[in-house]
Amino acid sequence: MYLIDTALKKREADGHPIRVGIVGAGFMCQGLTNQINSVPAMQVVAISNRNVTRAIDVFRYAGRENPLIVETQRKLDAAIEGNIPAATGDAMLLARSPHIDVLVEVTGAVEFGARVILEALKHGKDVVLMNAEVDATIGPILQVYAKKYDVLLSACDGDEPGVQMNLYRWVTGLGLIPRVIGNVKGLQDPYRNPTTQKGFADRWGQNAAMVTSFADGSKISFEQTIVANATGFKVKSRGMSRGLEYRGDIMQIGKIYDVDEIREIGGIIDYVVGTPLTKVYVLAEHPDPKQQHYLNLYKMGEGPLYSFFVPYHLVHLEVPNAIARVAVFRDTLAPPLGGPVVEVCAVAKTDLKAGTELDGYGMYMTYGEAVNVEEMSRERYLPEGLVEGCRLKCDLKKDSVLTYDHVELPSNRLADQLRAEQYRHFRGETWLDDLLKIAA
């Protein structure tokens, strides 16, 4: 952070602001646009949203008066050059504009997000993701395209994957070996839906489906998958700890884990429900007995798992750090090491009937669980990020994991093609390609 604020002040003095475009004018875009007002050398120059008046409202919420609605590339680029806030219903205009330095994708949509992100990468644009769903589903192959076009694709500071990865990097820098990377939830109930969560969503001005994905475990599964793919850590079993309650001292949370088992796995991602005053944690051990002595002196306990934690995640307040890291320092958060290590499978939230067209994550029909890629591939599980629009070919009982054999896929989805390419590129598996050919 200290490098970032110094660099941004210098950039402001040089009159060279980072020009930011945002795709998706929801709750997070609103907060982020307002936050960037207080960040030196950074400006939101354009926002796209299907309902373009919502983009106008976001600019006005952030105190940016007289935003202009644009429908063409020429008009968008002219508005940015004239320092006029631009709003559009066409996200591809932002992806293609040479006058935007960093595109922030905030929709949470996988198919739409994939199309916009790929277009931005092709046009030489760095992308920061506030879209854990697309990152967890096809992030590894999108990174291949980012490297191909010599641009950066990054997760964001502030959201749980970024907070965890910052902590992981810091702990590793101290010479410790991380073994558990954990997240903390206040609530876990896989059967919540937009009806049960409407009151909470309305209270805070949020989308009920997004709030549901927090409550039913889908969101944390997507988030922990990003961390797993960036570190090589796995899950002990499908679903991680599935809502295990721990309300004790965060400094003692290592006692709930079998350190020998975790060492054998190489490291795990996990989450618990309820730990007070904690948002994320990293449990790590130190191989040097001399340093163990010092850690004990410094009130870290006797080990073998030492607990490091962050008590908050401030989401949009910290996202500008990721934008600056990408634009100024060419540094990214949570890039996958290679192919997927963990993915998110779809699980029936209720009994489902043959012929049903499935709704998306955070809705009424399914929830997501993190699962190791070996099981995901072997069992041909259907990703939670790609469940929307699939049609069931058979009845399914509540809590059954959905597979590709259970559904008919929508036609011509780019995200399906990218996931098939991801398996082929990293795992040498072609069964998804074959399945898509049959579906076509």
C-alpha positions as CSV (number, residue, x, y, z in Angstrom):
1,M,0.0,0.0,0.0
2,Y,2.8,2.4,0.8
3,L,4.4,1.9,-2.6
4,I,1.0,2.4,-4.2
5,D,0.1,5.7,-2.6
6,T,3.5,7.2,-3.3
7,A,3.3,6.0,-6.9
8,L,-0.2,7.4,-7.4
9,K,0.8,10.8,-5.9
10,K,3.6,11.0,-8.4
11,R,1.4,10.0,-11.2
12,E,-1.1,12.7,-10.2
13,A,1.7,15.3,-10.1
14,D,2.6,14.2,-13.6
15,G,-1.0,14.6,-14.8
16,H,-1.3,11.0,-15.9
17,P,-4.4,9.4,-14.2
18,I,-5.3,5.8,-14.6
19,R,-8.5,5.7,-16.7
20,V,-10.9,3.1,-15.4
21,G,-14.0,1.6,-17.1
22,I,-16.5,-0.5,-15.1
23,V,-18.8,-3.2,-16.5
24,G,-21.9,-3.7,-14.3
25,A,-23.5,-0.8,-12.4
26,G,-24.7,-2.7,-9.3
27,F,-24.1,-2.2,-5.6
28,M,-20.3,-2.7,-5.8
29,C,-19.8,-0.5,-8.9
30,Q,-21.7,2.3,-7.0
31,G,-19.3,2.1,-4.0
32,L,-16.2,1.7,-6.2
33,T,-17.0,4.7,-8.4
34,N,-17.6,6.8,-5.3
35,Q,-14.3,5.5,-3.7
36,I,-12.2,6.3,-6.7
37,N,-13.1,10.0,-6.3
38,S,-10.8,10.0,-3.3
39,V,-7.9,8.2,-5.0
40,P,-5.1,10.2,-6.6
41,A,-4.4,9.7,-10.3
42,M,-7.4,7.5,-10.9
43,Q,-10.7,8.3,-12.5
44,V,-13.8,6.3,-13.6
45,V,-14.3,7.4,-17.2
46,A,-17.0,5.1,-18.3
47,I,-19.6,2.6,-17.0
48,S,-21.6,0.1,-18.9
49,N,-24.9,-1.5,-17.8
50,R,-27.8,-3.2,-19.6
51,N,-30.1,-0.5,-18.1
52,V,-28.0,2.5,-19.0
53,T,-29.9,4.8,-16.6
54,R,-28.5,2.8,-13.7
55,A,-25.0,3.7,-14.9
56,I,-26.1,7.4,-15.0
57,D,-27.4,7.0,-11.4
58,V,-24.0,5.6,-10.3
59,F,-22.1,8.5,-11.7
60,R,-24.5,11.0,-10.0
61,Y,-24.3,9.0,-6.7
62,A,-20.5,9.6,-6.9
63,G,-21.0,13.3,-7.5
64,R,-20.1,13.2,-11.2
65,E,-22.6,15.5,-12.8
66,N,-23.8,15.6,-16.4
67,P,-22.8,12.0,-17.5
68,L,-23.4,11.4,-21.2
69,I,-25.2,8.4,-22.7
70,V,-23.3,7.0,-25.7
71,E,-24.1,4.3,-28.2
72,T,-21.1,4.2,-30.5
73,Q,-17.3,3.8,-30.1
74,R,-16.6,7.2,-31.6
75,K,-18.9,8.9,-29.1
76,L,-17.5,7.0,-26.1
77,D,-13.9,7.8,-27.0
78,A,-14.8,11.4,-27.6
79,A,-16.5,11.7,-24.2
80,I,-13.5,10.2,-22.5
81,E,-11.1,12.5,-24.3
82,G,-13.3,15.5,-23.3
83,N,-13.3,14.4,-19.7
84,I,-17.1,13.7,-19.7
85,P,-18.3,10.7,-17.7
86,A,-19.7,8.2,-20.3
87,A,-22.6,5.7,-19.7
88,T,-23.5,3.0,-22.2
89,G,-25.5,-0.2,-22.6
90,D,-22.8,-1.8,-24.7
91,A,-20.0,-3.2,-22.6
92,M,-17.9,-4.0,-25.7
93,L,-17.4,-0.3,-26.3
94,L,-15.4,-0.2,-23.0
95,A,-13.6,-3.4,-23.9
96,R,-12.4,-1.9,-27.2
97,S,-11.7,1.7,-26.2
98,P,-8.0,2.7,-26.4
99,H,-8.8,5.5,-23.8
100,I,-9.4,3.0,-20.9
101,D,-6.4,1.7,-19.1
102,V,-8.0,-0.9,-16.8
103,L,-11.4,-2.5,-17.1
104,V,-13.1,-3.7,-13.9
105,E,-15.6,-6.5,-14.4
106,V,-18.3,-6.4,-11.7
107,T,-21.3,-8.3,-13.1
108,G,-20.9,-11.7,-11.5
109,A,-22.2,-13.2,-14.7
110,V,-20.1,-16.0,-16.2
111,E,-21.2,-16.1,-19.9
112,F,-21.5,-12.4,-20.3
113,G,-18.3,-11.8,-18.3
114,A,-16.4,-14.2,-20.4
115,R,-17.3,-12.4,-23.6
116,V,-16.4,-8.9,-22.3
117,I,-13.2,-10.1,-20.6
118,L,-12.0,-11.9,-23.7
119,E,-12.8,-8.9,-25.9
120,A,-10.9,-6.6,-23.5
121,L,-7.8,-8.8,-23.5
122,K,-7.8,-9.0,-27.3
123,H,-7.8,-5.2,-27.4
124,G,-4.7,-5.0,-25.1
125,K,-6.6,-4.0,-22.0
126,D,-5.8,-5.0,-18.4
127,V,-8.7,-6.4,-16.5
128,V,-9.4,-6.5,-12.7
129,L,-12.1,-9.0,-11.7
130,M,-14.8,-8.4,-9.1
131,N,-16.4,-11.5,-10.6
132,A,-15.4,-14.5,-8.6
133,E,-17.8,-16.7,-10.5
134,V,-16.1,-16.3,-13.9
135,D,-12.6,-16.5,-12.3
136,A,-13.4,-19.7,-10.5
137,T,-15.0,-21.3,-13.5
138,I,-12.7,-20.4,-16.4
139,G,-10.0,-18.2,-14.8
140,P,-7.1,-20.4,-15.7
141,I,-7.8,-20.4,-19.5
142,L,-8.5,-16.6,-19.4
143,Q,-5.1,-16.2,-17.9
144,V,-3.7,-18.0,-21.0
145,Y,-5.3,-15.5,-23.2
146,A,-4.1,-12.6,-21.0
147,K,-0.5,-13.8,-21.5
148,K,-1.1,-14.3,-25.2
149,Y,-2.1,-10.7,-25.6
150,D,0.6,-9.5,-23.1
151,V,-1.9,-7.9,-20.6
152,L,-2.8,-8.6,-17.0
153,L,-5.9,-10.3,-15.6
154,S,-6.2,-9.9,-11.8
155,A,-8.4,-10.6,-8.8
156,C,-9.0,-7.6,-6.6
157,D,-7.9,-6.3,-3.3
158,G,-10.6,-6.1,-0.6
159,D,-12.6,-9.1,-1.7
160,E,-11.8,-12.4,0.2
161,P,-9.5,-14.0,-2.4
162,G,-7.4,-10.9,-2.6
163,V,-7.3,-10.4,1.2
164,Q,-6.3,-14.1,1.6
165,M,-3.6,-13.9,-1.0
166,N,-2.1,-10.8,0.4
167,L,-2.0,-12.5,3.8
168,Y,-0.6,-15.7,2.3
169,R,2.2,-13.8,0.5
170,W,3.0,-11.9,3.7
171,V,3.2,-15.0,5.8
172,T,5.3,-16.8,3.2
173,G,7.6,-13.8,3.2
174,L,8.2,-14.3,7.0
175,G,9.6,-17.7,6.2
176,L,6.7,-19.8,7.3
177,I,5.0,-22.6,5.4
178,P,1.2,-21.9,5.0
179,R,-0.9,-25.0,5.5
180,V,-4.5,-23.7,5.8
181,I,-6.0,-20.7,4.1
182,G,-9.4,-20.0,5.6
183,N,-12.4,-17.8,5.3
184,V,-15.0,-17.0,7.9
185,K,-18.8,-16.7,7.3
186,G,-21.5,-15.4,9.6
187,L,-24.1,-17.7,8.2
188,Q,-24.3,-21.0,6.3
189,D,-27.6,-22.5,5.0
190,P,-27.5,-24.1,1.6
191,Y,-31.3,-23.9,1.2
192,R,-31.6,-20.1,1.4
193,N,-33.1,-18.4,-1.7
194,P,-33.9,-14.9,-2.9
195,T,-37.3,-14.9,-1.1
196,T,-35.7,-15.7,2.3
197,Q,-32.9,-13.1,1.7
198,K,-35.1,-10.3,0.3
199,G,-35.3,-8.4,3.6
200,F,-31.6,-8.3,4.1
201,A,-31.0,-7.4,0.5
202,D,-33.5,-4.6,0.5
203,R,-32.1,-3.2,3.7
204,W,-28.6,-2.7,2.2
205,G,-29.7,-2.0,-1.4
206,Q,-28.2,-5.2,-2.7
207,N,-29.3,-7.9,-5.2
208,A,-31.3,-10.7,-3.5
209,A,-29.6,-13.4,-5.6
210,M,-26.2,-12.2,-4.8
211,V,-27.0,-12.1,-1.1
212,T,-28.4,-15.6,-1.4
213,S,-25.1,-16.8,-2.9
214,F,-23.4,-15.5,0.3
215,A,-25.8,-17.4,2.5
216,D,-26.0,-20.7,0.7
217,G,-22.3,-21.2,0.4
218,S,-21.9,-20.7,-3.4
219,K,-20.0,-17.4,-3.1
220,I,-17.5,-18.7,-0.6
221,S,-16.9,-21.8,-2.7
222,F,-16.1,-19.6,-5.7
223,E,-13.8,-17.4,-3.6
224,Q,-11.9,-20.3,-2.0
225,T,-11.5,-21.9,-5.5
226,I,-9.7,-18.9,-6.7
227,V,-7.3,-19.1,-3.7
228,A,-6.8,-22.9,-4.3
229,N,-5.9,-22.3,-7.9
230,A,-3.5,-19.6,-7.0
231,T,-1.7,-21.7,-4.4
232,G,-2.2,-25.3,-5.4
233,F,-4.0,-26.0,-2.1
234,K,-6.9,-28.5,-2.2
235,V,-10.1,-29.3,-0.2
236,K,-10.1,-32.1,2.2
237,S,-13.5,-33.2,0.8
238,R,-16.2,-31.7,-1.3
239,G,-17.8,-28.7,0.4
240,M,-14.8,-28.0,2.6
241,S,-16.0,-28.0,6.3
242,R,-19.6,-27.4,5.2
243,G,-20.5,-24.8,7.8
244,L,-18.4,-26.1,10.7
245,E,-19.0,-23.7,13.6
246,Y,-16.0,-22.3,15.5
247,R,-16.5,-19.5,17.9
248,G,-13.4,-19.7,19.9
249,D,-10.1,-17.8,19.9
250,I,-8.7,-17.4,16.4
251,M,-5.2,-18.0,17.8
252,Q,-6.3,-21.5,18.7
253,I,-8.2,-22.4,15.5
254,G,-5.3,-24.6,14.4
255,K,-6.5,-27.2,16.9
256,I,-9.4,-28.2,14.7
257,Y,-7.1,-29.4,12.0
258,D,-4.9,-32.5,11.8
259,V,-1.5,-31.1,10.9
260,D,-0.2,-34.4,9.6
261,E,-3.2,-34.9,7.3
262,I,-2.8,-31.3,6.0
263,R,0.9,-31.8,5.4
264,E,0.2,-34.9,3.4
265,I,-2.3,-33.0,1.2
266,G,0.2,-30.1,0.9
267,G,-2.2,-27.5,2.1
268,I,-6.0,-26.9,2.2
269,I,-8.5,-24.2,1.6
270,D,-11.4,-24.1,4.1
271,Y,-14.0,-22.0,5.9
272,V,-15.7,-21.9,9.3
273,V,-18.8,-20.2,10.6
274,G,-18.8,-17.7,13.4
275,T,-15.3,-16.9,14.5
276,P,-15.6,-13.4,16.0
277,L,-13.6,-10.4,14.8
278,T,-12.0,-12.4,12.0
279,K,-12.6,-12.5,8.2
280,V,-9.8,-14.6,6.8
281,Y,-6.9,-16.6,8.3
282,V,-3.8,-18.4,7.3
283,L,-2.4,-21.2,9.5
284,A,1.3,-21.8,8.9
285,E,4.2,-23.6,10.5
286,H,7.9,-22.7,10.7
287,P,10.6,-25.3,10.0
288,D,13.3,-23.6,12.1
289,P,13.2,-24.5,15.9
290,K,15.0,-21.3,16.6
291,Q,12.3,-19.2,15.0
292,Q,9.7,-21.3,16.8
293,H,11.2,-20.1,20.0
294,Y,10.9,-16.5,18.9
295,L,7.3,-17.0,17.7
296,N,6.4,-18.3,21.1
297,L,8.0,-15.3,22.7
298,Y,5.9,-13.1,20.4
299,K,2.7,-14.6,21.8
300,M,2.0,-16.7,18.7
301,G,1.9,-19.9,20.8
302,E,3.9,-23.2,20.6
303,G,2.7,-24.2,17.1
304,P,2.9,-26.3,15.1
305,L,0.3,-24.2,13.3
306,Y,0.6,-20.4,14.0
307,S,-2.5,-18.3,13.3
308,F,-2.4,-15.2,11.2
309,F,-5.6,-13.3,10.4
310,V,-7.2,-10.2,9.1
311,P,-10.4,-9.0,10.9
312,Y,-12.1,-7.4,7.9
313,H,-12.5,-7.2,4.2
314,L,-13.5,-3.8,2.9
315,V,-14.2,-4.8,-0.7
316,H,-14.7,-1.7,-2.9
317,L,-12.7,0.5,-0.6
318,E,-9.6,-1.6,-1.4
319,V,-10.2,-2.3,-5.1
320,P,-8.3,0.8,-6.3
321,N,-5.1,-0.9,-4.8
322,A,-5.6,-3.7,-7.3
323,I,-6.1,-1.3,-10.2
324,A,-2.9,0.5,-9.3
325,R,-1.0,-2.7,-8.8
326,V,-1.9,-3.8,-12.2
327,A,-1.5,-0.4,-14.0
328,V,1.6,0.9,-12.2
329,F,3.5,-2.2,-10.9
330,R,2.3,-4.9,-13.3
331,D,1.5,-7.1,-10.3
332,T,-1.6,-9.3,-10.1
333,L,-3.6,-10.9,-7.2
334,A,-4.4,-14.6,-7.1
335,P,-3.3,-15.6,-10.6
336,P,-3.7,-19.4,-11.0
337,L,-0.5,-21.4,-10.9
338,G,-1.7,-23.3,-14.0
339,G,-4.8,-25.4,-14.6
340,P,-7.7,-25.7,-12.1
341,V,-6.9,-27.4,-8.8
342,V,-10.4,-26.9,-7.3
343,E,-13.7,-26.1,-9.0
344,V,-17.3,-25.4,-7.9
345,C,-19.9,-28.1,-8.7
346,A,-23.7,-27.6,-8.7
347,V,-25.8,-29.3,-6.0
348,A,-29.6,-29.5,-6.0
349,K,-31.1,-27.1,-3.5
350,T,-34.5,-28.9,-3.7
351,D,-36.0,-31.8,-5.5
352,L,-35.9,-31.1,-9.2
353,K,-38.1,-32.5,-12.0
354,A,-37.1,-33.6,-15.5
355,G,-37.6,-30.8,-18.1
356,T,-36.8,-28.0,-15.6
357,E,-34.7,-25.2,-17.0
358,L,-32.3,-24.4,-14.2
359,D,-31.9,-20.9,-12.8
360,G,-28.5,-19.4,-11.8
361,Y,-26.4,-19.4,-8.7
362,G,-27.9,-17.6,-5.8
363,M,-31.4,-18.6,-6.9
364,Y,-33.9,-21.3,-6.0
365,M,-32.6,-24.5,-7.6
366,T,-28.9,-25.1,-6.9
367,Y,-26.0,-24.2,-4.6
368,G,-22.3,-24.5,-5.2
369,E,-19.6,-26.6,-3.4
370,A,-15.8,-26.5,-3.9
371,V,-14.4,-29.9,-5.0
372,N,-11.0,-31.1,-6.2
373,V,-10.6,-31.1,-9.9
374,E,-9.9,-34.8,-10.0
375,E,-13.3,-35.6,-8.6
376,M,-14.9,-32.9,-10.7
377,S,-13.6,-34.4,-13.9
378,R,-14.0,-38.0,-13.0
379,E,-17.7,-37.6,-12.0
380,R,-18.4,-35.1,-14.8
381,Y,-19.9,-32.7,-12.4
382,L,-21.7,-29.6,-13.8
383,P,-20.1,-26.3,-12.7
384,E,-22.3,-24.0,-10.6
385,G,-21.1,-21.1,-12.7
386,L,-22.5,-22.7,-15.9
387,V,-25.8,-24.1,-14.5
388,E,-28.1,-21.4,-15.6
389,G,-30.1,-22.3,-18.7
390,C,-29.4,-26.0,-18.6
391,R,-32.4,-28.3,-18.9
392,L,-32.7,-31.4,-16.7
393,K,-33.1,-34.7,-18.5
394,C,-34.1,-36.6,-15.3
395,D,-35.5,-36.1,-11.8
396,L,-33.0,-35.2,-9.1
397,K,-33.2,-35.4,-5.4
398,K,-32.3,-32.6,-3.1
399,D,-28.6,-32.4,-2.3
400,S,-27.7,-34.5,-5.4
401,V,-24.6,-33.2,-7.3
402,L,-25.6,-32.3,-10.9
403,T,-23.5,-33.8,-13.7
404,Y,-23.3,-33.1,-17.4
405,D,-25.2,-36.4,-18.0
406,H,-28.2,-34.9,-16.1
407,V,-28.6,-31.9,-18.4
408,E,-28.9,-30.5,-21.9
409,L,-26.7,-27.5,-22.3
410,P,-27.7,-24.2,-23.9
411,S,-26.3,-23.8,-27.3
412,N,-23.3,-21.7,-28.4
413,R,-22.1,-20.5,-25.0
414,L,-18.6,-19.1,-25.1
415,A,-18.0,-20.1,-21.4
416,D,-18.7,-23.8,-22.2
417,Q,-16.2,-23.6,-25.0
418,L,-13.6,-21.9,-22.8
419,R,-14.0,-24.5,-20.1
420,A,-13.5,-27.3,-22.6
421,E,-10.4,-25.6,-23.8
422,Q,-9.3,-25.2,-20.2
423,Y,-9.5,-29.0,-19.7
424,R,-7.8,-29.7,-23.0
425,H,-5.0,-27.2,-22.4
426,F,-4.1,-28.1,-18.8
427,R,-5.3,-31.7,-18.4
428,G,-5.2,-33.1,-21.8
429,E,-8.8,-34.1,-21.5
430,T,-11.2,-33.9,-24.4
431,W,-14.4,-35.3,-23.0
432,L,-15.9,-31.8,-22.7
433,D,-15.1,-31.1,-26.4
434,D,-16.8,-34.3,-27.3
435,L,-19.8,-33.5,-25.2
436,L,-20.2,-30.0,-26.8
437,K,-20.0,-31.5,-30.3
438,I,-22.8,-33.9,-29.3
439,A,-24.9,-31.1,-27.9
440,A,-24.4,-29.1,-31.1
